[in-house]
Amino acid sequence: MPVRIRMSRAGKRSKPYHKIVVADGRSPRDGKFLEQIGSYDPLLPREHKDRVKVDLDRAKYWLSVGAQPSDRVAKFLATAGLLAPRPRREQTKKNLPRKKTQERLKAAAGEEKPAS
């Protein structure tokens, strides 16, 4: 049974609130869970102390048993000092112009010389 530490959504449509839960990986997002170990309120400012609450002892226990945190929960646990931060993936280059366009831009930039 793959055990995951993940977030379960609660709250109204425009007022999200998340519970940090330990659940079977096959159960639905808002379905049955084994234990609630924290909460996350995205509407609070980043500096607010109640934005992310995690019971570190229980999180440490579940990690020692082999539970795998989701990406967002791993980020919370890394901020709390329980895990090492995950490496950031290299960004794709889809936002850049294509190769020929880049060559044209370089050529155009090379032709333009400042007037002196």
N, C-alpha and C positions, 0 to 999 in steps of 0.2 A: 504494500500500500504506500504510494508516494505521498509523503506529507509535505505540505507547502505552508509557508507563512505569507499571507497575502491580505489584501484589503477587501472588505465587504461593504458595499454602498448602502447608506441609509439616508434619511432626510427627504425633504420635498424635492420637486423637480428643479427649482431654482436655488435651493439651499442644500448643497451636498454635504454629507458628513460620512466619514468612513470609519469602520471598525477594523483594527488590525487583528486578524484571527489566524489560528492554526487549523487547517482543514485538510481533508483528503483531497488530493489533486484532481480526482474525478468528480467531486461534488460541484454543483453550480456555484457561481460567484456569491450569490446572496443566500445560498442554501445552508445545509447542515455543516457545523464546524465543531472541532474538538474543544477549543478553548479560545476565549477572547483575551489578548494580551496587551491591547492598547487601542488608541484612537487617533484620528487625524482629521482636523477641521481646516480645509483649505481656504475658508473665508476669513480666518484670522490673519493678522500681519505676520510676516516671517519671524520677527523678533519675539512674538508673543510666546510665553512659556507653555500655554495650553494648546498650541497648534499641533504638536506631535507629542503624544504621551505613550510611552512603551514601558511595560514591566520588564526591566532588563534581566532580572533573575530568571523569569520564565522563558524569555527569548533565548537566553544562554542555554537553558536546559533543552529547549526544543532543537536548537542548533547542534547541541552535543549528541542528541538522539538521531540526527540526520535529516532534519527538516530543511527544505530548500526555500530561501526567501525569494519573493518576486523582485524585480528590478527596483521598484519604488521603495519597497520595504528594506531591501539591502542598502539603499541610499540612506534611509532613516537610521538603520543600525550602524552604518559607517559613521554618520554624524555623531551618534551617541558613543562611538569608540568601541563598539562590540565586534565589528568586522573591519577588514581592510577595504578601502574604497575600490570599487570595480574599475578597471581601466576603461577610458572612454574610447569608443570606436572612432576610427578615422572617418572624417566627413567625406561624403561623396562629392564629386565635382560636377553634379548635374546643374548647379546654378551658374556655372561658367559657360561662355559661348563655346561653340564647337571649334574643332581644330583649325579649319580654314579661316573662320572668322577671327580667331585669335591671331593667326598669321597676318591677316589683312590689317588688324588693329596695330600690330607691332610695326608693320611696314609703314603705316600712316603716321605712327608716332615717330618713326625714324626720319621720315621726310620733313616733318614739321620741325623747323629750327627756330629758336627764338630770335626776334629781330633785334639787332644791336646797332 
